[in-house]
Amino acid sequence: MRILISSLSVLALCSAALADTEEDLSACRRETDSLVRLRCYDQIDVPATDPRSSTQTSSEAAPVTMTNAMLRHQERNPDRGIYSPRLELRLSFANASEKTVVAIGHRVEIRDAFGDVVVDQEGKLDIRIPAGETASAGSFYYWEDNQFIPNDPYSLLVGAVDASTAKVAVTVDRVIYSDGSIVSY
């Protein structure tokens, strides 16, 4: 019974309209019962002016653009942890904005030598790009050869990658800045 009364008092505290959201968060963090803590967080009223809670939409082009796309064929090499042949795509981006970028949402499209779209997928990268600078992503995309699927992306692109005729297009559609603001393009 004592735990229930304590939990209810924390819920009442969290549901009360406090002036500062940080005080609400601190009260919830102190709660030891995980279910009550979740309910406490759910009841916090986040102000609409908080840049982390809203996404802006811009009709302008994204200030972050792809500067380099390196598409290469990696042969099987168990010593390096590559157990099947694969194609790797490593990307670099430039930030033309006045704020530091911490993540981007984008669409990757890869066409073969005939112009047919082989890969068309959305992606997200956590990447720190200071204002006015260029950076390479720490992670990369890859498509492994699956011997049981004849028309997988690897099989359809390996010839174009080896002949250097594959074309990569990356469109940035969301940018998250270090101040917490999110802008969609």
Salt bridges, closest charged atoms under 4 A:
ASP50 OD1 - ARG52 NE 3.10
GLU75 OE2 - HIS73 NE2 3.54
GLU88 OE1 - ARG72 NH2 3.14
GLU88 OE2 - ARG86 NH2 2.74
GLU88 OE1 - ARG90 NH2 3.33
GLU109 OE2 - ARG111 NE 3.04
ASP120 OD1 - ARG107 NH1 2.68
GLU122 OE2 - ARG107 NH2 3.14
ASP162 OD1 - HIS73 ND1 3.06
ASP173 OD1 - ARG174 NE 3.77
ASP179 OD2 - LYS99 NZ 3.41
